[in-house]
Amino acid sequence: MYAYRQAFWGQGYAAESTAALLRHTWGLGVPLVIACADPENTASIAVMQRIGMKFARRARMYDRDMVVYLAERGPGPGPRLAGGD
C-alpha cells in the first residue's frame, strides 16, 4: 500500500518506487506478486500496468469490488508478465 500527497501526484514517484519494490521482491526469490486496487482508482491501475503487471480478474474482497493484477518472476532479471505475454 502506498499514498502520496497530492503535490507529488503525476510525477512518477509511485511507478518508480513500486518498480523498485518489485525488483527487490524478485531478488528475494518471490515468484509471484499480486496487487489489487479499487476499479475507480485509475491512477493505481496505471501504475500497475506501467510496471508490467497484467490484469488477472475482478474480485470481491472485504465487501468491495477490486481489480487484481499479477506479475510473475521470469527466468531472467525482469518479470515475466502473467498470462504468457
ChimeraX attribute file (.defattr): number of C-alpha atoms within 10 A of each C-alpha:
attribute: neighborCount
match mode: 1-to-1
recipient: residues
	/A:1	6
	/A:2	7
	/A:3	9
	/A:4	9
	/A:5	6
	/A:6	7
	/A:7	7
	/A:8	11
	/A:9	12
	/A:10	10
	/A:11	9
	/A:12	11
	/A:13	13
	/A:14	20
	/A:15	19
	/A:16	14
	/A:17	12
	/A:18	18
	/A:19	17
	/A:20	13
	/A:21	12
	/A:22	21
	/A:23	15
	/A:24	12
	/A:25	15
	/A:26	20
	/A:27	13
	/A:28	9
	/A:29	9
	/A:30	12
	/A:31	15
	/A:32	17
	/A:33	16
	/A:34	14
	/A:35	18
	/A:36	21
	/A:37	19
	/A:38	14
	/A:39	14
	/A:40	11
	/A:41	11
	/A:42	11
	/A:43	14
	/A:44	19
	/A:45	21
	/A:46	13
	/A:47	18
	/A:48	25
	/A:49	16
	/A:50	14
	/A:51	17
	/A:52	20
	/A:53	24
	/A:54	22
	/A:55	20
	/A:56	16
	/A:57	11
	/A:58	15
	/A:59	13
	/A:60	10
	/A:61	10
	/A:62	7
	/A:63	7
	/A:64	10
	/A:65	15
	/A:66	19
	/A:67	19
	/A:68	21
	/A:69	21
	/A:70	21
	/A:71	25
	/A:72	21
	/A:73	21
	/A:74	14
	/A:75	9
	/A:76	8
	/A:77	10
	/A:78	15
	/A:79	20
	/A:80	19
	/A:81	17
	/A:82	19
	/A:83	12
	/A:84	7
	/A:85	6
